[in-house]
Amino acid sequence: MQSATDDIVSGIMARWAAAFTRLDAAGLASLYSRSAFFFGSNPTFYRGNDGVKAYFDGLPRWQSPSVEFTDVRTAQAASDVINVAGTATFTVEHGAEPLVVKITWVIVREDGDWKIVSHHVSSKTPLIRQ
């Protein structure tokens, strides 16, 4: 059974995926808090809606970008805070090898709406072998 928290997260993920497919930087930035912290696929640290928009504006203009979120886990950390972890599989061109990353978000209620306040992706390839 899907919880209200899962519904909030799946709604944000659906809007995120739709905006990514259009490479809509403003649409993506609108999903983030004005005080967002953002680590994407490059080493630069971005802040706030303007930083998030700058990140997405800087991406290549791929012909067929898409993303699929899988293995998503959610936890209501407080009444206005949701913790999210999962896998994001990005396909940017037909026939190209997909980019698969671990993704974490912290989502908060801001001005009555749910916004991503922390975004971090990292490699699925182990950095330390045990």
DSSP file with accessible surface (Angstrom, degrees, kcal/mol):
  #  RESIDUE AA STRUCTURE BP1 BP2  ACC     N-H-->O    O-->H-N    N-H-->O    O-->H-N    TCO  KAPPA ALPHA  PHI   PSI    X-CA   Y-CA   Z-CA
    1    1 A M              0   0  237      0, 0.0     2,-0.4     0, 0.0     0, 0.0   0.000 360.0 360.0 360.0 132.8    0.0    0.0    0.0
    2    2 A Q        -     0   0  103      1,-0.1     2,-0.1     4,-0.0     0, 0.0  -0.659 360.0-142.1 -85.7 134.4    1.4    3.4   -1.0
    3    3 A S     >  -     0   0   52     -2,-0.4     4,-2.2     1,-0.1     5,-0.1  -0.357  27.3-104.3 -88.3 170.4    1.5    6.0    1.8
    4    4 A A  H  > S+     0   0   72      1,-0.2     4,-2.2     2,-0.2     5,-0.2   0.887 124.3  54.8 -60.1 -37.6    0.8    9.8    1.5
    5    5 A T  H  > S+     0   0   16      1,-0.2     4,-2.4     2,-0.2    -1,-0.2   0.936 107.0  49.2 -61.9 -45.5    4.6   10.3    1.7
    6    6 A D  H  > S+     0   0   51      1,-0.2     4,-3.0     2,-0.2     5,-0.2   0.890 109.4  53.1 -60.8 -38.7    5.1    8.0   -1.3
    7    7 A D  H  X S+     0   0   87     -4,-2.2     4,-2.0     2,-0.2    -1,-0.2   0.909 108.9  48.9 -63.7 -42.4    2.4    9.9   -3.2
    8    8 A I  H  X S+     0   0   43     -4,-2.2     4,-2.1     2,-0.2    -2,-0.2   0.954 115.1  44.5 -60.8 -48.7    4.2   13.2   -2.6
    9    9 A V  H  X S+     0   0    2     -4,-2.4     4,-2.9     1,-0.2     5,-0.2   0.928 112.1  50.5 -65.7 -44.8    7.5   11.8   -3.7
   10   10 A S  H  X S+     0   0   56     -4,-3.0     4,-2.3     1,-0.2    -1,-0.2   0.878 109.7  52.7 -64.7 -33.2    6.1   10.0   -6.8
   11   11 A G  H  X S+     0   0   24     -4,-2.0     4,-2.2    -5,-0.2    -1,-0.2   0.925 111.1  45.4 -64.9 -44.2    4.4   13.2   -7.8
   12   12 A I  H  X S+     0   0    3     -4,-2.1     4,-2.8     1,-0.2    -2,-0.2   0.925 112.9  51.1 -64.3 -43.6    7.6   15.2   -7.6
   13   13 A M  H  X S+     0   0   15     -4,-2.9     4,-2.9     1,-0.2    -2,-0.2   0.896 109.0  51.0 -62.9 -38.4    9.5   12.5   -9.4
   14   14 A A  H  X S+     0   0   61     -4,-2.3     4,-2.3    -5,-0.2    -1,-0.2   0.930 113.5  44.3 -65.1 -43.7    6.9   12.5  -12.2
   15   15 A R  H  X S+     0   0  115     -4,-2.2     4,-2.3     2,-0.2    -2,-0.2   0.898 114.0  51.2 -67.0 -37.5    7.2   16.3  -12.6
   16   16 A W  H  X S+     0   0    3     -4,-2.8     4,-2.6     2,-0.2    -2,-0.2   0.944 111.4  46.9 -62.7 -48.8   11.0   16.1  -12.4
   17   17 A A  H  X S+     0   0   21     -4,-2.9     4,-2.4     1,-0.2    -2,-0.2   0.905 112.1  50.3 -62.7 -41.7   11.1   13.4  -15.1
   18   18 A A  H  X S+     0   0   44     -4,-2.3     4,-1.2    -5,-0.2    -1,-0.2   0.926 113.0  45.7 -63.9 -43.2    8.8   15.3  -17.4
   19   19 A A  H  <>S+     0   0    3     -4,-2.3     5,-2.7     1,-0.2     4,-0.4   0.896 111.8  52.4 -67.5 -37.8   10.8   18.5  -17.1
   20   20 A F  H ><5S+     0   0    6     -4,-2.6     3,-1.6     1,-0.2    -2,-0.2   0.917 103.6  57.0 -64.3 -40.4   14.1   16.6  -17.6
   21   21 A T  H 3<5S+     0   0   73     -4,-2.4    -1,-0.2     1,-0.3    -2,-0.2   0.849 113.1  40.9 -58.9 -32.2   12.7   15.0  -20.8
   22   22 A R  T 3<5S-     0   0  152     -4,-1.2    -1,-0.3    -3,-0.2    -2,-0.2   0.434 108.4-126.4 -91.6  -1.8   12.1   18.6  -22.1
   23   23 A L  T < 5 +     0   0   25     -3,-1.6     2,-1.2    -4,-0.4    -3,-0.2   0.896  47.9 169.9  50.5  44.8   15.4   19.8  -20.7
   24   24 A D     >< -     0   0   51     -5,-2.7     4,-2.6     1,-0.2    -1,-0.2  -0.696  15.7-179.3 -90.9  89.7   13.3   22.5  -19.0
   25   25 A A  H  > S+     0   0    4     -2,-1.2     4,-2.8     1,-0.2    -1,-0.2   0.893  82.0  48.6 -60.4 -42.3   15.8   24.1  -16.6
   26   26 A A  H  > S+     0   0   54      2,-0.2     4,-1.8     1,-0.2    -1,-0.2   0.914 111.7  50.1 -66.2 -40.4   13.2   26.6  -15.2
   27   27 A G  H  4 S+     0   0   17      2,-0.2     4,-0.4     1,-0.2    -2,-0.2   0.909 113.3  45.6 -63.2 -42.8   10.7   23.8  -14.7
   28   28 A L  H >< S+     0   0    1     -4,-2.6     3,-1.8     1,-0.2     4,-0.2   0.945 110.9  52.7 -64.6 -46.5   13.2   21.7  -12.9
   29   29 A A  H >< S+     0   0    6     -4,-2.8     3,-1.9     1,-0.3    -1,-0.2   0.843  99.2  64.9 -59.5 -32.1   14.4   24.6  -10.8
   30   30 A S  T 3< S+     0   0   60     -4,-1.8    -1,-0.3     1,-0.3    -2,-0.2   0.694  93.7  61.2 -66.6 -16.6   10.8   25.3   -9.7
   31   31 A L  T <  S+     0   0   13     -3,-1.8    85,-2.7    -4,-0.4     2,-0.3   0.528  95.6  81.2 -83.7  -6.1   10.8   21.9   -7.9
   32   32 A Y  E <  S-a  116   0A   1     -3,-1.9    85,-0.2    83,-0.3    17,-0.1  -0.735  84.6-106.4-106.4 152.1   13.6   23.0   -5.6
   33   33 A S  E >   -     0   0A   0     83,-2.9     3,-1.8    -2,-0.3    -1,-0.1  -0.313  29.0-116.8 -67.1 153.0   13.6   25.1   -2.5
   34   34 A R  E 3  S+     0   0A 139      1,-0.3    15,-0.2    14,-0.2    16,-0.2   0.714 120.5  45.0 -64.1 -17.9   14.9   28.7   -2.6
   35   35 A S  E 3  S+     0   0A  68     13,-0.2    -1,-0.3    12,-0.1    -2,-0.1   0.036  87.8 150.5-112.8  28.3   17.6   27.4   -0.2
   36   36 A A  E <   -     0   0A   0     -3,-1.8    12,-2.7    80,-0.1     2,-0.4  -0.220  38.2-148.3 -63.8 146.2   18.4   24.2   -2.0
   37   37 A F  E     -aB 118  47A  94     80,-2.3    82,-2.0    10,-0.2     2,-0.4  -0.955  22.6-170.3-107.4 136.0   21.8   22.5   -1.9
   38   38 A F  E     +aB 119  46A   1      8,-2.3     8,-2.5    -2,-0.4     2,-0.5  -0.969  22.3 174.2-141.1 118.1   22.5   20.6   -5.2
   39   39 A F  E     +aB 120  45A  79     80,-2.7    82,-1.1    -2,-0.4     6,-0.1  -0.978  23.0 164.5-116.4 112.6   25.3   18.2   -6.2
   40   40 A G        -     0   0    9      4,-0.6    81,-0.3    -2,-0.5    15,-0.0   0.149  57.9 -50.0-101.8-137.8   24.6   16.8   -9.6
   41   41 A S  S    S+     0   0   77     79,-0.1    -2,-0.0    81,-0.0    79,-0.0   0.367 117.7  60.3 -90.0   4.8   26.8   15.0  -12.1
   42   42 A N  S    S-     0   0   55      2,-0.2    -2,-0.3     1,-0.0     0, 0.0  -0.830  93.0-108.0-123.4 169.1   29.7   17.5  -12.0
   43   43 A P  S    S+     0   0  123      0, 0.0     2,-0.2     0, 0.0    -2,-0.0   0.581  81.7 110.6 -77.4  -3.5   31.8   18.5   -9.0
   44   44 A T        -     0   0   71      1,-0.1    -4,-0.6    11,-0.0     2,-0.5  -0.451  63.2-137.4 -75.8 139.4   30.3   22.0   -8.7
   45   45 A F  E     -B   39   0A  82     -2,-0.2     2,-0.3    -6,-0.1    -6,-0.2  -0.832  22.1-164.5 -94.5 127.6   28.1   22.8   -5.7
   46   46 A Y  E     -B   38   0A  43     -8,-2.5    -8,-2.3    -2,-0.5     2,-0.4  -0.870   2.1-156.6-115.0 149.8   25.0   24.8   -6.6
   47   47 A R  E  >  -B   37   0A 155     -2,-0.3     4,-1.5   -10,-0.2   -10,-0.2  -0.972  46.1 -14.3-129.1 143.0   22.6   26.7   -4.3
   48   48 A G  H  > S-     0   0   10    -12,-2.7     4,-2.4    -2,-0.4     5,-0.2   0.169  96.3 -54.1  65.5 178.6   19.0   27.8   -4.5
   49   49 A N  H  > S+     0   0   50      1,-0.2     4,-2.7     2,-0.2     5,-0.2   0.883 136.0  53.0 -59.8 -40.8   16.7   27.9   -7.5
   50   50 A D  H  > S+     0   0  140      2,-0.2     4,-2.4     1,-0.2    -1,-0.2   0.903 110.0  48.1 -64.6 -39.5   19.1   30.0   -9.6
   51   51 A G  H  X S+     0   0   13     -4,-1.5     4,-2.3     2,-0.2    -2,-0.2   0.922 112.1  48.6 -65.3 -43.7   21.9   27.5   -9.0
   52   52 A V  H  X S+     0   0    0     -4,-2.4     4,-2.3     2,-0.2     5,-0.2   0.935 111.9  49.5 -62.3 -44.0   19.7   24.6   -9.9
   53   53 A K  H  X S+     0   0   77     -4,-2.7     4,-2.9     1,-0.2     5,-0.2   0.927 109.3  52.4 -61.4 -42.1   18.6   26.4  -13.1
   54   54 A A  H  X S+     0   0   54     -4,-2.4     4,-1.5     1,-0.2    -1,-0.2   0.909 108.1  51.9 -61.2 -41.2   22.2   27.2  -14.0
   55   55 A Y  H  < S+     0   0   17     -4,-2.3     3,-0.4     1,-0.2     4,-0.4   0.963 114.4  41.0 -58.4 -52.3   23.1   23.5  -13.6
   56   56 A F  H >< S+     0   0    8     -4,-2.3     3,-1.1     1,-0.2    -2,-0.2   0.858 111.2  56.2 -70.4 -32.3   20.4   22.3  -15.9
   57   57 A D  H 3< S+     0   0   81     -4,-2.9    -1,-0.2     1,-0.2    -2,-0.2   0.819 104.7  56.3 -64.0 -28.2   21.0   25.2  -18.4
   58   58 A G  T 3< S+     0   0   65     -4,-1.5    -1,-0.2    -3,-0.4    -2,-0.2   0.530  84.5 104.6 -83.0  -6.8   24.6   24.0  -18.6
   59   59 A L  S <  S-     0   0   20     -3,-1.1    -3,-0.0    -4,-0.4    -4,-0.0  -0.401  83.7 -95.0 -72.5 152.9   23.7   20.4  -19.7
   60   60 A P        -     0   0   74      0, 0.0     2,-1.6     0, 0.0    -1,-0.1  -0.254  37.4-110.8 -59.2 154.7   24.2   19.4  -23.3
   61   61 A R        -     0   0  128     -3,-0.1    -4,-0.0     3,-0.0    -3,-0.0  -0.586  45.8-167.6 -89.3  74.9   21.1   19.6  -25.5
   62   62 A W        -     0   0   60     -2,-1.6    31,-0.1     1,-0.1    -3,-0.0  -0.217  23.7-130.6 -63.6 156.6   20.6   15.9  -25.9
   63   63 A Q  S    S+     0   0  163     29,-0.3    30,-0.2     1,-0.2    -1,-0.1   0.833  95.7  13.5 -78.1 -33.7   18.1   14.6  -28.5
   64   64 A S  S    S+     0   0   28     28,-1.6    -1,-0.2     2,-0.1     2,-0.1  -0.359  75.8 174.9-145.2  61.0   16.2   12.2  -26.3
   65   65 A P        +     0   0    7      0, 0.0     2,-0.3     0, 0.0    27,-0.2  -0.412   9.8 157.3 -72.7 143.9   16.8   12.6  -22.6
   66   66 A S  E     -C   91   0A  48     25,-2.4    25,-2.3    -2,-0.1     2,-0.3  -0.974  22.6-154.4-155.6 162.4   14.8   10.6  -20.1
   67   67 A V  E     -C   90   0A  17     -2,-0.3     2,-0.4    23,-0.2    23,-0.2  -0.996   0.7-162.9-141.4 144.4   15.1    9.4  -16.5
   68   68 A E  E     -C   89   0A 123     21,-1.8    21,-2.6    -2,-0.3     2,-0.5  -0.999  11.4-150.3-127.0 127.7   13.7    6.4  -14.6
   69   69 A F  E     +C   88   0A  33     -2,-0.4     2,-0.3    19,-0.2    19,-0.2  -0.858  25.9 165.8 -97.4 130.3   13.6    6.3  -10.8
   70   70 A T  E     +C   87   0A  44     17,-2.6    17,-2.9    -2,-0.5     3,-0.1  -0.884  51.8  31.0-136.6 169.9   13.8    2.8   -9.2
   71   71 A D  E    S+     0   0A  99     -2,-0.3     2,-0.3    15,-0.2    -1,-0.1   0.839  78.5 179.9  50.7  37.9   14.5    1.3   -5.8
   72   72 A V  E     -     0   0A  49     14,-0.2     2,-0.4    -3,-0.1    14,-0.2  -0.517  11.6-173.1 -77.3 132.1   12.9    4.4   -4.2
   73   73 A R  E     -C   85   0A 165     12,-3.4    12,-2.3    -2,-0.3     2,-0.3  -0.976   2.3-171.4-122.0 138.3   12.8    4.5   -0.5
   74   74 A T  E     -C   84   0A  38     -2,-0.4     2,-0.3    10,-0.2    10,-0.2  -0.949   8.2-177.5-129.6 151.6   11.0    7.3    1.5
   75   75 A A  E     -C   83   0A  53      8,-2.0     8,-3.2    -2,-0.3     2,-1.0  -0.958  28.2-132.1-147.5 128.8   10.8    8.2    5.1
   76   76 A Q  E     -C   82   0A  85     -2,-0.3     6,-0.2     6,-0.2     3,-0.1  -0.714  27.0-179.3 -78.6 104.7    8.8   11.0    6.8
   77   77 A A  E     -     0   0A  70      4,-1.5     2,-0.3    -2,-1.0    -1,-0.2   0.776  67.6 -14.5 -80.9 -27.4   11.6   12.5    8.9
   78   78 A A  E >  S-C   81   0A  51      3,-1.6     3,-1.7    -3,-0.1    -1,-0.2  -0.927  86.8 -81.6-160.1 175.4    9.3   15.1   10.5
   79   79 A S  T 3  S+     0   0   91      1,-0.3    -2,-0.0    -2,-0.3     3,-0.0   0.820 132.0  28.4 -60.0 -29.1    5.9   16.5    9.6
   80   80 A D  T 3  S+     0   0   72     29,-0.1    29,-1.7    28,-0.0     2,-0.4   0.099 111.7  77.8-117.6  21.7    7.4   18.8    7.0
   81   81 A V  E <   -CD  78 108A  43     -3,-1.7    -3,-1.6    27,-0.2    -4,-1.5  -0.993  50.5-175.2-138.0 128.8   10.4   16.8    6.0
   82   82 A I  E     -CD  76 107A   0     25,-3.1    25,-3.0    -2,-0.4     2,-0.4  -0.988  13.2-150.7-123.8 131.0   10.7   13.7    3.7
   83   83 A N  E     -CD  75 106A  84     -8,-3.2    -8,-2.0    -2,-0.4     2,-0.4  -0.848  18.3-172.2 -99.4 135.2   13.9   11.8    3.1
   84   84 A V  E     +CD  74 105A   4     21,-2.7    21,-2.0    -2,-0.4     2,-0.3  -0.988  11.8 171.3-133.1 137.3   14.3   10.0   -0.2
   85   85 A A  E     +CD  73 104A  41    -12,-2.3   -12,-3.4    -2,-0.4     2,-0.3  -0.989  22.2 114.5-139.7 147.7   16.9    7.6   -1.6
   86   86 A G  E     - D   0 103A  12     17,-2.1    17,-2.6    -2,-0.3     2,-0.4  -0.964  56.7 -73.0-178.3-164.1   16.9    5.6   -4.9
   87   87 A T  E     -CD  70 102A  11    -17,-2.9   -17,-2.6    -2,-0.3     2,-0.5  -0.955  30.6-160.6-119.3 137.4   18.4    5.0   -8.2
   88   88 A A  E     -CD  69 101A   0     13,-2.6    13,-2.5    -2,-0.4     2,-0.6  -0.985   2.3-163.0-119.0 125.7   18.1    7.2  -11.2
   89   89 A T  E     -CD  68 100A  29    -21,-2.6   -21,-1.8    -2,-0.5     2,-0.5  -0.946   9.9-163.4-111.0 112.7   18.8    5.9  -14.7
   90   90 A F  E     -CD  67  99A  25      9,-3.4     9,-2.8    -2,-0.6     2,-0.5  -0.849   9.4-173.3 -99.9 129.1   19.4    8.6  -17.3
   91   91 A T  E     +C   66   0A  42    -25,-2.3   -25,-2.4    -2,-0.5     3,-0.1  -0.991   9.0 170.6-116.9 125.5   19.3    7.9  -21.0
   92   92 A V        +     0   0   32     -2,-0.5   -28,-1.6     1,-0.3     2,-0.3   0.669  64.9  21.2-111.7 -22.9   20.3   10.8  -23.1
   93   93 A E  S >  S-     0   0   61    -30,-0.2     3,-2.0   -31,-0.1    -1,-0.3  -0.995  88.4 -97.6-144.0 143.1   20.6    9.4  -26.6
   94   94 A H  T 3  S+     0   0  170     -2,-0.3     3,-0.1     1,-0.3   -31,-0.0  -0.371 112.1  14.0 -58.4 131.4   19.0    6.4  -28.2
   95   95 A G  T 3  S+     0   0   88      1,-0.3    -1,-0.3    -2,-0.1     2,-0.2   0.293  98.5 124.2  86.3 -11.7   21.5    3.6  -28.2
   96   96 A A  S <  S-     0   0   42     -3,-2.0    -1,-0.3     1,-0.1    -3,-0.1  -0.503  73.9 -97.5 -81.1 151.5   23.9    5.3  -25.7
   97   97 A E        -     0   0  176     -2,-0.2    -5,-0.2    -3,-0.1    -1,-0.1  -0.483  46.2-118.2 -63.9 128.8   24.9    3.6  -22.5
   98   98 A P        -     0   0   51      0, 0.0     2,-0.6     0, 0.0    -7,-0.2  -0.348  15.9-125.6 -69.8 154.3   22.6    4.9  -19.7
   99   99 A L  E     -D   90   0A  93     -9,-2.8    -9,-3.4     2,-0.0     2,-0.5  -0.914  27.1-166.0 -99.2 117.4   24.1    6.8  -16.7
  100  100 A V  E     +D   89   0A  56     -2,-0.6    24,-0.9   -11,-0.2     2,-0.3  -0.935  14.7 167.5-111.5 123.4   23.0    5.0  -13.5
  101  101 A V  E     -DE  88 123A  11    -13,-2.5   -13,-2.6    -2,-0.5     2,-0.4  -0.917  38.5-115.2-132.1 157.4   23.4    6.9  -10.2
  102  102 A K  E     -DE  87 122A 101     20,-2.9    20,-2.0    -2,-0.3     2,-0.4  -0.730  39.2-164.4 -83.2 141.6   22.4    6.8   -6.6
  103  103 A I  E     -DE  86 121A   4    -17,-2.6   -17,-2.1    -2,-0.4     2,-0.4  -0.992  13.9-174.8-133.7 137.7   20.2    9.7   -5.7
  104  104 A T  E     -DE  85 120A  60     16,-2.5    16,-2.3    -2,-0.4     2,-0.3  -0.994   5.9-179.8-128.4 140.7   19.2   11.2   -2.4
  105  105 A W  E     -DE  84 119A   2    -21,-2.0   -21,-2.7    -2,-0.4     2,-0.5  -0.978  19.0-153.7-130.4 148.1   16.7   14.1   -1.9
  106  106 A V  E     -DE  83 118A  39     12,-1.9    11,-3.2    -2,-0.3    12,-1.6  -0.998  21.0-162.9-115.1 127.3   15.5   15.8    1.2
  107  107 A I  E     -DE  82 116A   0    -25,-3.0   -25,-3.1    -2,-0.5     2,-0.3  -0.934   8.5-176.3-114.7 133.6   12.0   17.3    0.5
  108  108 A V  E     -DE  81 115A  29      7,-2.9     7,-3.0    -2,-0.4     2,-0.6  -0.909  32.8-108.9-127.1 156.9   10.5   20.0    2.7
  109  109 A R  E     + E   0 114A 109    -29,-1.7     2,-0.4    -2,-0.3     5,-0.2  -0.757  42.4 177.0 -84.2 123.2    7.2   21.8    2.9
  110  110 A E  E >   - E   0 113A  24      3,-3.7     3,-1.8    -2,-0.6    -2,-0.0  -0.987  66.2 -16.2-133.4 120.0    7.9   25.4    1.8
  111  111 A D  T 3  S-     0   0  133     -2,-0.4    -1,-0.1     1,-0.3     3,-0.1   0.873 129.5 -51.8  53.1  40.0    5.1   28.0    1.4
  112  112 A G  T 3  S+     0   0   67      1,-0.2     2,-0.3     0, 0.0    -1,-0.3   0.464 123.2  92.0  82.2   0.1    2.5   25.2    1.4
  113  113 A D  E <  S- E   0 110A  75     -3,-1.8    -3,-3.7    -5,-0.0     2,-0.5  -0.887  79.2-109.9-124.6 157.6    4.2   23.2   -1.3
  114  114 A W  E     + E   0 109A  28     -2,-0.3     2,-0.3    -5,-0.2    -5,-0.2  -0.759  41.6 176.8 -89.5 128.2    6.7   20.3   -1.3
  115  115 A K  E     - E   0 108A  40     -7,-3.0    -7,-2.9    -2,-0.5     2,-0.5  -0.961  35.1-111.9-132.3 149.4   10.2   21.3   -2.6
  116  116 A I  E     +aE  32 107A   0    -85,-2.7   -83,-2.9    -2,-0.3    -9,-0.3  -0.686  33.9 173.2 -79.7 121.6   13.6   19.5   -2.9
  117  117 A V  E     +     0   0A  32    -11,-3.2   -80,-2.3    -2,-0.5     2,-0.4   0.652  68.7  31.7-104.5 -19.0   16.0   21.2   -0.4
  118  118 A S  E     +aE  37 106A  41    -12,-1.6   -12,-1.9   -82,-0.2     2,-0.4  -0.988  63.4 178.1-142.4 130.0   18.9   18.8   -0.8
  119  119 A H  E     +aE  38 105A   8    -82,-2.0   -80,-2.7    -2,-0.4     2,-0.4  -0.999   7.6 166.4-133.7 126.7   19.8   16.9   -4.0
  120  120 A H  E     -aE  39 104A  75    -16,-2.3   -16,-2.5    -2,-0.4     2,-0.4  -0.989  10.7-173.9-144.4 131.3   22.8   14.6   -4.3
  121  121 A V  E     + E   0 103A  20    -82,-1.1     2,-0.3    -2,-0.4   -18,-0.2  -0.937   9.0 175.3-119.6 149.7   23.9   12.0   -6.8
  122  122 A S  E     - E   0 102A  42    -20,-2.0   -20,-2.9    -2,-0.4   -81,-0.0  -0.971  37.7 -79.7-147.8 163.4   26.8    9.7   -6.7
  123  123 A S  E     - E   0 101A  52     -2,-0.3   -22,-0.2   -22,-0.2     4,-0.1  -0.261  20.3-146.7 -65.7 142.1   28.2    6.8   -8.7
  124  124 A K  S    S+     0   0   93    -24,-0.9    -1,-0.1     2,-0.1   -23,-0.1   0.674  79.1  96.3 -78.1 -17.0   26.7    3.3   -8.4
  125  125 A T  S    S-     0   0   86      1,-0.1    -2,-0.1     2,-0.0     2,-0.0  -0.593  90.6-110.0 -73.6 126.7   30.3    2.0   -9.0
  126  126 A P        -     0   0   70      0, 0.0     3,-0.1     0, 0.0    -1,-0.1  -0.317  24.9-165.2 -59.8 134.4   31.9    1.3   -5.6
  127  127 A L  S    S+     0   0  160      1,-0.2     2,-0.4    -4,-0.1    -2,-0.0   0.713  81.2  39.6 -89.1 -26.2   34.6    3.7   -4.7
  128  128 A I  S    S-     0   0  134      2,-0.0     2,-0.4     0, 0.0    -1,-0.2  -0.993  77.7-147.4-125.7 125.8   35.9    1.4   -1.9
  129  129 A R              0   0  187     -2,-0.4    -2,-0.0    -3,-0.1     0, 0.0  -0.795 360.0 360.0 -92.8 133.3   36.1   -2.3   -2.3
  130  130 A Q              0   0  234     -2,-0.4    -2,-0.0     0, 0.0     0, 0.0  -0.844 360.0 360.0-115.5 360.0   35.5   -4.3    0.8
